[in-house]
């Protein structure tokens, strides 16, 4: 029995978040979804630190 395996690459459109003038949140999501492990944070703690750092740059509406 032959099994056909197909890999599909999907690049979702960049996210746009109100108040993210520099596109940092979109970059964060791309980093988290990176195919190469070396491009992703090493630990959940590192991922959280990156997210906390960009949260301060977001201008959220109240």
Secondary structure, 3 states (H helix, E strand, C coil): CCCCCCCCCCCCCCCCCCCCCCCHHHHHHHHHCCCCHHHCCCCHHHHHHHHHHHHCCCCCCC
